[in-house]
Amino acid sequence: MRIADIGRQATLDAARIGRNATWCAVALGIITVVVSAVYYRKQIKTAQDGVAAQIKGAKEAADAQIAAARKATADQIAAAQEATHAQIQAAREATAAQIKRHDDEHKSQAAFDLHREWSTEGMLVTRTRAGKLLSNYPGPISQLEAQGDPDEAARVWVVLNFFMRLQRFIEKDQIDVSLVPDLFGDTFYWWNKRFKEKELDQAGWLSSEVISHLQDWFEKNVPKDRLELWETRAAIDLNNPSRKMAISATSEQREQTLRIHAEMYSTDFFVQVISPTWMVWSRWELLEGAEREKYRRTVVNGLCANAHPFDGAKSDDPCLASRDHFHGVQGFLDRTSEHVALSRFLSFFGNLWEYIDLGLADRDLVVRLFKPMYGWFHPLITKLRKDVEQHPSRHLDLPWIEHTKKLEDIFGLPHEPLLGGIED
């Protein structure tokens, strides 16, 4: 072979080898690009997945924070609402209690005001003359003014209007109804019997209907045995001696005496009257010196105040000295439960003498049944009576003062405190 052929062949081979190398390089580049693309695609995918996961985690965290914030806010709102509701409820209850207390005070004061009005000297004169007029007038009440003295008839209208007002107070819930039977029951039944005798229920007046409603209220709210007692006492015309009941020591007297005795030992009377009276006596005896004197004045002024409430009284009335101890009307109502009980206790025994005087109770049985209880409290009663009699405001009419003296005459007890009782 010639050298030229060999050179040419070598050139061709070198060209072929170069061309193959070029194709290999291209192929390698392509492969490299493809591999790089796949690699970076995976890297991008991984990065995208990481970013997506981060975004998702951030979103979930944000959602959790938002949910937690919402729940915390809702809990705070709920707690605030509950606290506000509790405060509102407490305020409502406090306001309701204050309103009720004020309402109770107003109703109690209304009862005492009416009773004070009924017990004034002018009213006493009016109702005494009105009672005598009705007892002596033979005709119906509807003709009273036309056939009699109009000025005297007006006194009857005053009494009638008083009981009409009492009924309106009850109807409108403007009075403490628990006090009405004790303050007005016995008196109303006595006058109502006079009104019925004079045919008030047939007069066709508004007062006829109102008085009838008042009687219905008493019949629904007062025990039957007490109503019977009032009716028995109403049968006695105190203004016309010729019509007084002539009662000997009969079974009715003994039965009535036993009823009064049962009332004295009833649970209500013991809790509301005897027990507070005992507390007054015990406190009085336990205190000494200036404290005893201060308490003694408080008790005496309290009895005085029960018969003479503050409203409408003159500023220089000695009864008003009790303001220092009762701190105004609110304190008066808070502290007078003992004094009301004490007044009821004294009035109970004062009324007991009236039962005997009117022939409604068996005198001998009264001595046997009531003297032990009265004798136990005798030192307290006599000391209180002495202090009240010496009180500067002794213009008040307290019937129990004289009645208890007469009862002591029946019991054979002195009018002065026995030795060993309450000291001055």
C-alpha positions as CSV (number, residue, x, y, z in Angstrom):
1,M,0.0,0.0,0.0
2,R,1.2,3.4,-0.7
3,I,2.1,5.8,1.8
4,A,-0.4,8.3,0.4
5,D,-3.2,5.8,0.8
6,I,-2.2,5.1,4.3
7,G,-2.2,8.8,5.1
8,R,-5.5,9.4,3.5
9,Q,-6.9,6.4,5.3
10,A,-5.5,7.7,8.5
11,T,-7.0,11.1,7.9
12,L,-10.4,9.5,7.2
13,D,-10.1,7.5,10.3
14,A,-9.1,10.5,12.4
15,A,-12.0,12.5,10.9
16,R,-14.3,9.6,11.7
17,I,-13.0,9.3,15.2
18,G,-13.3,13.1,15.6
19,R,-16.8,13.0,14.3
20,N,-17.7,10.1,16.7
21,A,-16.1,12.0,19.5
22,T,-18.1,15.0,18.7
23,W,-21.3,13.0,18.6
24,C,-20.3,11.4,21.9
25,A,-19.6,14.8,23.4
26,V,-23.0,16.0,22.1
27,A,-24.7,12.9,23.4
28,L,-22.9,13.3,26.7
29,G,-24.0,16.9,26.9
30,I,-27.5,16.0,26.1
31,I,-27.4,13.3,28.7
32,T,-25.9,15.7,31.2
33,V,-28.6,18.3,30.4
34,V,-31.3,15.6,30.8
35,V,-29.9,14.3,34.0
36,S,-29.4,17.8,35.3
37,A,-33.0,18.7,34.3
38,V,-34.3,15.6,36.1
39,Y,-32.2,16.3,39.1
40,Y,-33.1,19.9,39.3
41,R,-36.7,19.1,38.7
42,K,-36.6,16.8,41.6
43,Q,-34.9,19.5,43.6
44,I,-37.5,22.0,42.6
45,K,-40.2,19.5,43.4
46,T,-38.6,18.8,46.8
47,A,-38.3,22.5,47.4
48,Q,-41.9,23.1,46.3
49,D,-43.0,20.3,48.6
50,G,-41.0,21.9,51.4
51,V,-42.4,25.3,50.7
52,A,-45.9,23.8,50.5
53,A,-45.4,22.0,53.7
54,Q,-44.2,25.1,55.4
55,I,-47.1,27.1,54.0
56,K,-49.5,24.4,55.1
57,G,-47.8,24.2,58.6
58,A,-47.9,28.0,58.8
59,K,-51.5,28.0,57.8
60,E,-52.4,25.3,60.3
61,A,-50.5,27.1,63.0
62,A,-52.2,30.4,62.1
63,D,-55.6,28.6,62.0
64,A,-54.9,27.1,65.4
65,Q,-53.8,30.5,66.8
66,I,-56.9,32.1,65.3
67,A,-59.1,29.3,66.8
68,A,-57.4,29.6,70.1
69,A,-57.8,33.4,70.0
70,R,-61.4,33.0,69.1
71,K,-62.0,30.5,71.9
72,A,-60.2,32.7,74.4
73,T,-62.2,35.7,73.2
74,A,-65.4,33.7,73.4
75,D,-64.5,32.4,76.9
76,Q,-63.7,36.0,78.0
77,I,-66.9,37.2,76.5
78,A,-68.8,34.4,78.2
79,A,-67.1,35.0,81.5
80,A,-67.8,38.7,81.2
81,Q,-71.4,38.0,80.3
82,E,-71.7,35.7,83.3
83,A,-70.1,38.2,85.6
84,T,-72.3,41.0,84.2
85,H,-75.3,38.8,84.5
86,A,-74.4,37.9,88.1
87,Q,-73.8,41.6,88.9
88,I,-77.1,42.5,87.3
89,Q,-78.9,39.7,89.2
90,A,-77.3,40.7,92.4
91,A,-78.2,44.3,91.8
92,R,-81.8,43.2,91.0
93,E,-82.0,41.1,94.1
94,A,-80.5,43.9,96.2
95,T,-82.9,46.4,94.6
96,A,-85.8,44.1,95.1
97,A,-84.8,43.5,98.7
98,Q,-84.4,47.2,99.3
99,I,-87.8,47.9,97.6
100,K,-89.4,45.1,99.7
101,R,-87.8,46.4,102.9
102,H,-89.0,49.9,102.1
103,D,-92.4,48.6,101.1
104,D,-92.6,46.6,104.3
105,E,-91.6,49.6,106.3
106,H,-94.2,51.7,104.5
107,K,-96.9,49.2,105.1
108,S,-96.0,48.8,108.8
109,Q,-95.9,52.5,109.2
110,A,-99.3,52.8,107.5
111,A,-100.8,50.4,110.0
112,F,-99.3,52.3,112.9
113,D,-100.4,55.6,111.4
114,L,-104.0,54.4,111.1
115,H,-103.9,53.1,114.6
116,R,-102.5,56.3,115.9
117,E,-105.3,58.2,114.1
118,W,-107.9,55.9,115.6
119,S,-106.4,56.4,119.1
120,T,-106.1,60.2,119.1
121,E,-108.1,62.2,121.6
122,G,-110.3,63.8,118.9
123,M,-111.1,60.5,117.3
124,L,-111.8,59.0,120.8
125,V,-114.4,61.7,121.4
126,T,-115.8,61.3,117.9
127,R,-116.3,57.6,118.0
128,T,-117.6,57.7,121.6
129,R,-120.4,60.1,120.6
130,A,-121.0,58.2,117.4
131,G,-121.4,55.0,119.3
132,K,-123.9,56.6,121.7
133,L,-125.8,58.1,118.8
134,L,-126.2,54.7,117.0
135,S,-127.1,53.0,120.3
136,N,-129.9,55.5,121.0
137,Y,-131.2,56.1,117.5
138,P,-134.1,53.8,116.7
139,G,-134.2,54.0,112.9
140,P,-132.0,52.9,110.0
141,I,-128.7,54.5,109.4
142,S,-129.9,55.8,106.0
143,Q,-132.3,58.2,107.9
144,L,-129.8,59.2,110.6
145,E,-128.8,62.5,109.1
146,A,-132.3,63.5,108.0
147,Q,-134.0,62.7,111.3
148,G,-131.3,63.6,113.7
149,D,-128.6,66.2,114.3
150,P,-126.4,66.4,111.1
151,D,-123.4,67.4,113.1
152,E,-123.7,64.4,115.3
153,A,-124.4,62.2,112.3
154,A,-121.2,63.4,110.8
155,R,-119.3,61.6,113.6
156,V,-120.8,58.3,112.5
157,W,-119.6,59.1,108.9
158,V,-116.1,59.7,110.2
159,V,-116.0,56.3,111.8
160,L,-117.5,54.7,108.7
161,N,-115.1,56.4,106.4
162,F,-112.2,55.3,108.6
163,F,-113.1,51.6,108.1
164,M,-113.6,52.3,104.4
165,R,-110.1,53.6,104.2
166,L,-108.8,50.5,106.1
167,Q,-110.5,48.3,103.5
168,R,-108.9,50.3,100.6
169,F,-105.5,50.0,102.2
170,I,-105.9,46.3,102.4
171,E,-107.3,46.0,98.9
172,K,-104.4,48.1,97.4
173,D,-101.8,46.2,99.4
174,Q,-100.7,49.4,101.1
175,I,-100.7,48.1,104.7
176,D,-99.1,45.3,106.7
177,V,-102.0,42.9,106.9
178,S,-100.4,40.9,109.7
179,L,-101.0,43.9,112.0
180,V,-104.6,44.5,111.0
181,P,-106.3,41.9,113.1
182,D,-104.4,42.9,116.3
183,L,-104.9,46.6,115.7
184,F,-108.4,46.8,114.3
185,G,-110.2,43.4,114.4
186,D,-112.0,43.6,117.7
187,T,-112.9,47.3,117.1
188,F,-114.2,46.7,113.6
189,Y,-116.5,43.8,114.7
190,W,-118.0,46.0,117.5
191,W,-118.8,48.8,115.0
192,N,-119.9,46.5,112.3
193,K,-122.5,45.0,114.6
194,R,-123.8,48.5,115.2
195,F,-123.8,49.2,111.5
196,K,-125.8,46.0,110.8
197,E,-128.3,46.9,113.5
198,K,-128.9,50.1,111.7
199,E,-129.3,48.3,108.4
200,L,-126.2,49.7,106.7
201,D,-126.0,46.6,104.5
202,Q,-129.5,47.5,103.2
203,A,-128.7,51.2,102.5
204,G,-127.3,50.6,99.1
205,W,-124.4,52.9,99.7
206,L,-120.8,52.4,98.5
207,S,-119.8,52.1,102.1
208,S,-122.2,49.2,102.5
209,E,-120.3,47.2,99.9
210,V,-116.9,48.3,101.2
211,I,-117.7,47.4,104.9
212,S,-119.0,44.0,103.7
213,H,-115.7,43.4,101.8
214,L,-113.8,44.2,105.0
215,Q,-115.8,41.7,107.0
216,D,-115.1,39.1,104.3
217,W,-111.4,39.8,104.6
218,F,-111.4,39.2,108.3
219,E,-113.4,36.0,107.9
220,K,-110.9,34.6,105.4
221,N,-107.7,35.7,107.3
222,V,-108.5,35.3,111.0
223,P,-109.1,32.0,112.9
224,K,-112.7,31.2,113.6
225,D,-112.3,31.1,117.4
226,R,-110.9,34.6,117.4
227,L,-113.8,35.8,115.2
228,E,-116.2,34.2,117.7
229,L,-114.5,36.1,120.5
230,W,-114.9,39.4,118.7
231,E,-118.5,38.7,117.9
232,T,-119.1,37.9,121.6
233,R,-117.6,41.2,122.7
234,A,-119.4,43.0,119.9
235,A,-122.7,41.8,121.4
236,I,-122.1,44.1,124.4
237,D,-123.1,47.6,123.8
238,L,-120.7,49.6,125.9
239,N,-122.6,52.9,125.3
240,N,-126.0,51.6,126.6
241,P,-125.7,50.0,130.0
242,S,-129.3,48.8,129.8
243,R,-128.3,46.5,127.0
244,K,-125.2,45.0,128.6
245,M,-125.2,41.2,128.7
246,A,-125.8,39.8,132.2
247,I,-123.5,36.8,132.3
248,S,-123.0,34.6,135.3
249,A,-120.2,32.1,135.8
250,T,-121.4,29.9,132.9
251,S,-119.8,27.3,130.8
252,E,-119.4,30.0,128.1
253,Q,-117.2,32.0,130.5
254,R,-115.1,29.1,131.4
255,E,-114.8,28.1,127.7
256,Q,-113.7,31.7,126.8
257,T,-111.2,31.7,129.7
258,L,-109.7,28.4,128.5
259,R,-109.5,29.9,124.9
260,I,-107.5,32.9,126.2
261,H,-105.3,30.6,128.2
262,A,-104.6,28.4,125.1
263,E,-103.8,31.5,123.1
264,M,-101.2,32.5,125.8
265,Y,-99.5,29.2,125.5
266,S,-99.7,28.9,121.8
267,T,-96.5,28.5,119.8
268,D,-97.1,31.8,117.9
269,F,-97.8,33.8,121.1
270,F,-94.8,32.3,122.9
271,V,-92.4,33.0,120.0
272,Q,-93.7,36.4,119.0
273,V,-94.6,37.8,122.5
274,I,-93.4,35.9,125.6
275,S,-89.9,35.0,124.4
276,P,-89.0,38.6,123.2
277,T,-90.5,39.9,126.5
278,W,-88.3,37.5,128.4
279,M,-85.3,38.7,126.4
280,V,-86.1,42.3,127.4
281,W,-86.2,41.4,131.0
282,S,-83.1,39.3,130.9
283,R,-81.1,42.0,129.1
284,W,-82.4,44.6,131.6
285,E,-81.2,42.5,134.6
286,L,-77.8,41.6,133.1
287,L,-76.8,45.2,132.4
288,E,-75.4,47.4,135.1
289,G,-75.0,51.1,135.8
290,A,-75.2,53.5,132.8
291,E,-75.8,50.7,130.4
292,R,-78.9,49.5,132.3
293,E,-80.2,53.1,132.5
294,K,-79.7,53.6,128.8
295,Y,-81.5,50.4,128.0
296,R,-84.3,51.2,130.5
297,R,-84.8,54.5,128.6
298,T,-84.8,52.7,125.3
299,V,-87.5,50.3,126.5
300,V,-89.7,53.0,127.9
301,N,-89.3,55.2,124.9
302,G,-90.0,52.2,122.7
303,L,-93.3,51.6,124.5
304,C,-94.0,55.3,124.1
305,A,-93.1,55.2,120.4
306,N,-95.4,52.2,119.7
307,A,-98.3,54.3,120.8
308,H,-97.0,57.5,119.2
309,P,-95.1,56.8,115.9
310,F,-92.6,59.4,114.7
311,D,-94.3,60.8,111.7
312,G,-96.4,63.8,112.5
313,A,-95.1,64.2,116.1
314,K,-93.7,67.5,117.3
315,S,-90.0,67.8,117.3
316,D,-89.9,68.6,121.0
317,D,-92.0,65.5,122.0
318,P,-89.9,63.6,124.6
319,C,-90.9,60.3,122.8
320,L,-88.6,61.4,120.0
321,A,-85.7,61.0,122.4
322,S,-85.9,57.4,121.3
323,R,-84.5,58.5,117.9
324,D,-81.0,58.4,119.5
325,H,-81.4,54.7,120.2
326,F,-83.4,53.7,117.1
327,H,-81.4,55.8,114.5
328,G,-84.5,57.0,112.7
329,V,-87.4,55.1,111.2
330,Q,-85.3,52.2,109.7
331,G,-83.6,51.6,113.1
332,F,-87.0,52.0,114.7
333,L,-88.4,49.2,112.6
334,D,-85.4,47.0,113.2
335,R,-85.4,47.5,117.0
336,T,-89.1,47.7,117.8
337,S,-89.8,44.0,117.4
338,E,-89.0,43.6,121.1
339,H,-91.0,46.7,122.0
340,V,-94.0,45.6,119.9
341,A,-93.8,42.2,121.6
342,L,-93.6,43.9,125.0
343,S,-96.6,46.1,124.1
344,R,-98.6,43.1,123.0
345,F,-97.6,41.3,126.2
346,L,-98.8,44.2,128.4
347,S,-102.0,44.7,126.3
348,F,-102.7,41.0,126.6
349,F,-103.0,41.2,130.4
350,G,-104.7,44.5,130.2
351,N,-107.3,43.0,128.0
352,L,-107.6,40.1,130.3
353,W,-109.0,42.4,133.0
354,E,-111.5,43.7,130.4
355,Y,-112.8,40.2,129.8
356,I,-113.4,39.9,133.5
357,D,-114.9,43.3,133.8
358,L,-117.3,42.7,130.9
359,G,-118.3,39.3,132.3
360,L,-116.8,37.4,129.5
361,A,-114.3,35.3,131.6
362,D,-114.6,33.3,134.8
363,R,-112.8,35.3,137.4
364,D,-111.8,32.4,139.6
365,L,-110.5,30.4,136.7
366,V,-108.5,33.5,135.5
367,V,-106.8,33.7,138.8
368,R,-105.9,30.0,138.7
369,L,-104.7,29.9,135.1
370,F,-103.0,33.3,134.6
371,K,-101.6,34.4,138.0
372,P,-98.5,32.1,137.7
373,M,-97.4,33.6,134.4
374,Y,-98.3,37.2,135.5
375,G,-96.5,36.7,138.8
376,W,-93.4,35.6,137.0
377,F,-93.3,38.8,135.0
378,H,-94.7,40.9,137.8
379,P,-91.4,42.7,138.7
380,L,-90.9,43.7,135.0
381,I,-94.5,44.9,134.6
382,T,-94.6,47.0,137.7
383,K,-91.2,48.6,136.9
384,L,-92.2,49.4,133.4
385,R,-95.5,50.8,134.5
386,K,-93.8,53.0,137.0
387,D,-91.3,54.3,134.4
388,V,-94.0,54.9,131.8
389,E,-96.2,56.8,134.4
390,Q,-93.2,59.0,135.2
391,H,-92.3,59.5,131.5
392,P,-92.5,63.2,130.3
393,S,-94.7,62.1,127.5
394,R,-97.4,60.6,129.7
395,H,-100.2,62.3,127.7
396,L,-100.4,59.0,125.7
397,D,-103.3,56.8,126.4
398,L,-102.0,53.4,127.4
399,P,-104.9,51.4,128.9
400,W,-102.7,48.5,130.1
401,I,-101.3,50.8,132.9
402,E,-104.6,50.9,134.8
403,H,-105.8,47.6,133.7
404,T,-102.8,45.7,135.0
405,K,-103.2,47.4,138.3
406,K,-106.8,46.1,138.5
407,L,-105.6,42.7,137.5
408,E,-103.1,42.8,140.3
409,D,-105.9,43.6,142.7
410,I,-107.7,40.4,141.5
411,F,-104.5,38.4,141.8
412,G,-103.6,39.8,145.2
413,L,-100.3,41.3,144.0
414,P,-98.9,44.7,145.0
415,H,-98.6,47.5,142.5
416,E,-94.9,48.0,143.4
417,P,-92.0,45.8,142.4
418,L,-91.3,43.0,144.9
419,L,-87.9,42.7,146.5
420,G,-85.5,40.8,144.2
421,G,-87.0,42.2,141.1
422,I,-85.6,44.7,138.7
423,E,-83.7,47.4,140.6
424,D,-83.7,51.1,139.8
